[in-house]
Amino acid sequence: MARTQRQRREETVGRLLEACIATIVEVGYARASAAVITKRAGVSVGALFRHFETMGDFMAATASEVLRRQLDSFTKRVAEIPADQQALEAALAILRDITSAPTNAVLYELLIAARTDEKLRATLQHELGQYRAKIHDAARALPGAESFPEETFPAVVALMTNVFDGAAVVEGVLPQPDIAAQRIPVLTALLTAALPNAGS
């Protein structure tokens, strides 16, 4: 059966995003040029710019895809936490695994680049704003999340996410297995002490 124009477009965009993610993981954002990415995707540079007006738009779409994958993984794995397992500790382990995955390095590279690239910063702000709202909702569905007051819960989610994001960046250069092994127990103890019903 012949593919529709929409199917061809979606396939090409999917290949470009996959190639961009793989390229940034392998060589970093600074060397992820349109020529390198399109060669990896098996399409022309012109094809990239038929679907994305600028490289900034393409990188924002790449960030959006990484964030979508993260959210899907987090939501799916949270739903699979066994009833007899401590939800808080399990959720922290899931967050650690997601933030330390190679794909997440793409997001870190784009965030660092956006610090000095105004257009990229503006597009990433939109993507991250949507992601923050969705990760908040996913975290709110965790057993025990109701123990956290609504006014402080967004700060708790951001704090936990930032801890693991920062750890992933540092450990990409300087692995610290002794500290890594203690991170979840310490965070669990801190949160449980702050809100004794939160760890159940």
C-alpha positions as CSV (number, residue, x, y, z in Angstrom):
1,M,0.0,0.0,0.0
2,A,1.4,3.4,-0.9
3,R,2.2,5.8,1.9
4,T,0.4,9.1,2.2
5,Q,2.2,12.4,2.1
6,R,1.6,12.7,5.8
7,Q,3.1,9.3,6.5
8,R,6.1,10.2,4.5
9,R,6.5,13.4,6.3
10,E,6.1,11.8,9.8
11,E,8.7,9.1,8.8
12,T,11.2,11.7,7.6
13,V,10.7,13.9,10.7
14,G,11.1,10.8,12.9
15,R,14.3,9.8,11.2
16,L,15.7,13.3,11.5
17,L,14.8,13.5,15.2
18,E,16.3,10.0,15.9
19,A,19.5,11.0,14.0
20,C,19.8,14.3,15.9
21,I,19.4,12.5,19.2
22,A,22.0,9.9,18.3
23,T,24.4,12.6,16.9
24,I,24.3,14.8,20.0
25,V,24.8,11.7,22.2
26,E,27.8,10.7,20.1
27,V,29.5,14.0,19.3
28,G,27.8,16.7,21.3
29,Y,25.6,19.7,20.3
30,A,28.5,21.8,19.0
31,R,29.4,19.3,16.3
32,A,25.8,18.3,15.5
33,S,25.5,20.2,12.2
34,A,22.7,19.9,9.7
35,A,25.0,18.0,7.3
36,V,26.1,15.5,9.9
37,I,22.5,14.9,11.1
38,T,21.0,14.6,7.7
39,K,23.7,12.2,6.5
40,R,22.9,10.0,9.5
41,A,19.2,10.2,8.7
42,G,19.7,9.4,5.1
43,V,18.0,12.5,3.8
44,S,19.2,15.8,2.3
45,V,19.9,19.0,4.2
46,G,17.0,20.5,2.1
47,A,14.7,17.9,3.5
48,L,15.5,19.1,7.1
49,F,14.6,22.7,6.2
50,R,11.4,21.7,4.4
51,H,10.2,20.4,7.8
52,F,11.9,22.9,10.2
53,E,12.3,26.6,9.4
54,T,15.5,27.0,11.4
55,M,18.0,24.8,13.3
56,G,16.6,26.3,16.5
57,D,13.2,25.0,15.6
58,F,14.7,21.6,14.8
59,M,16.6,21.5,18.1
60,A,13.4,22.5,20.0
61,A,11.6,19.6,18.3
62,T,14.5,17.3,19.3
63,A,14.2,18.5,22.9
64,S,10.5,18.0,22.8
65,E,11.0,14.4,21.6
66,V,13.5,13.7,24.4
67,L,11.1,15.1,27.0
68,R,8.2,13.1,25.5
69,R,10.2,9.9,25.8
70,Q,11.2,10.7,29.4
71,L,7.6,11.4,30.4
72,D,6.3,8.3,28.7
73,S,9.0,6.2,30.4
74,F,8.4,7.8,33.8
75,T,4.6,7.4,33.6
76,K,4.9,3.8,32.4
77,R,7.4,2.7,35.1
78,V,5.5,4.5,37.9
79,A,2.4,2.5,36.9
80,E,4.4,-0.7,37.2
81,I,5.7,-0.1,40.8
82,P,4.6,-3.1,42.8
83,A,2.1,-2.5,45.6
84,D,4.5,-3.9,48.2
85,Q,7.4,-1.6,47.2
86,Q,7.9,1.8,48.8
87,A,6.6,4.2,46.2
88,L,8.9,7.1,47.0
89,E,12.1,5.1,46.8
90,A,10.9,3.4,43.6
91,A,10.0,6.8,42.0
92,L,13.5,8.2,42.9
93,A,15.1,5.1,41.3
94,I,13.1,5.7,38.1
95,L,14.0,9.3,38.1
96,R,17.7,8.4,38.5
97,D,17.6,5.9,35.7
98,I,15.9,8.4,33.3
99,T,18.2,11.3,34.0
100,S,21.3,9.2,33.7
101,A,20.3,7.6,30.4
102,P,22.4,8.7,27.3
103,T,19.4,10.2,25.6
104,N,19.0,12.7,28.5
105,A,22.5,14.0,27.7
106,V,20.8,15.6,24.6
107,L,18.7,17.8,26.9
108,Y,21.7,18.9,29.0
109,E,23.6,19.8,25.9
110,L,20.7,21.9,24.5
111,L,20.1,23.6,27.9
112,I,23.8,24.6,28.1
113,A,23.7,25.9,24.5
114,A,20.4,27.8,25.2
115,R,22.1,29.8,28.0
116,T,23.9,31.9,25.3
117,D,21.5,31.3,22.4
118,E,18.5,33.6,22.8
119,K,16.4,31.9,20.1
120,L,17.1,28.4,21.3
121,R,16.4,29.6,24.9
122,A,13.0,30.9,23.9
123,T,11.9,27.7,22.2
124,L,13.2,25.5,25.0
125,Q,11.4,27.6,27.6
126,H,8.1,26.7,25.9
127,E,9.0,22.9,25.7
128,L,10.2,22.8,29.3
129,G,7.2,24.7,30.6
130,Q,4.9,22.1,29.1
131,Y,7.1,19.2,30.4
132,R,7.2,20.7,33.9
133,A,3.4,20.7,34.1
134,K,3.2,17.1,32.8
135,I,5.9,15.7,35.2
136,H,4.1,17.4,38.1
137,D,0.9,15.7,37.2
138,A,2.7,12.3,36.8
139,A,4.4,12.8,40.2
140,R,1.0,13.7,41.8
141,A,-0.3,10.3,40.7
142,L,2.3,8.5,42.9
143,P,1.1,6.7,46.0
144,G,1.9,9.0,49.0
145,A,2.1,12.2,46.9
146,E,-1.1,13.4,48.6
147,S,1.0,13.8,51.8
148,F,2.8,16.8,50.3
149,P,1.0,20.2,50.5
150,E,0.0,21.5,47.1
151,E,1.9,24.7,47.6
152,T,5.3,23.0,48.1
153,F,4.8,19.9,45.9
154,P,6.2,21.7,42.7
155,A,9.3,22.6,44.6
156,V,9.8,19.1,45.8
157,V,9.4,17.7,42.3
158,A,11.9,20.3,40.9
159,L,14.3,19.7,43.7
160,M,14.4,15.9,43.1
161,T,14.7,16.3,39.4
162,N,17.5,18.9,39.7
163,V,19.4,16.6,42.1
164,F,19.5,13.8,39.6
165,D,20.0,16.0,36.6
166,G,23.0,17.6,38.3
167,A,24.4,14.3,39.3
168,A,24.1,12.9,35.8
169,V,26.1,15.9,34.4
170,V,28.9,15.6,36.9
171,E,29.1,11.8,36.8
172,G,29.4,12.0,33.0
173,V,32.8,13.4,33.7
174,L,33.6,12.2,37.3
175,P,31.9,9.0,38.3
176,Q,31.2,8.9,42.1
177,P,29.9,5.4,42.8
178,D,30.0,5.8,46.6
179,I,28.0,9.0,46.5
180,A,25.6,7.6,43.9
181,A,24.9,4.5,46.0
182,Q,23.8,6.8,48.9
183,R,21.8,9.3,46.9
184,I,18.4,7.6,47.0
185,P,18.6,6.5,50.7
186,V,19.6,10.0,51.8
187,L,16.8,11.7,49.7
188,T,14.2,9.2,50.9
189,A,15.3,9.8,54.5
190,L,15.1,13.6,54.1
191,L,11.7,13.5,52.5
192,T,10.3,11.0,54.9
193,A,11.6,13.0,57.9
194,A,10.0,16.2,56.4
195,L,6.7,14.4,55.8
196,P,6.5,11.0,57.6
197,N,3.5,9.8,55.5
198,A,5.3,10.5,52.2
199,G,7.3,7.3,52.1
200,S,4.4,4.9,52.2
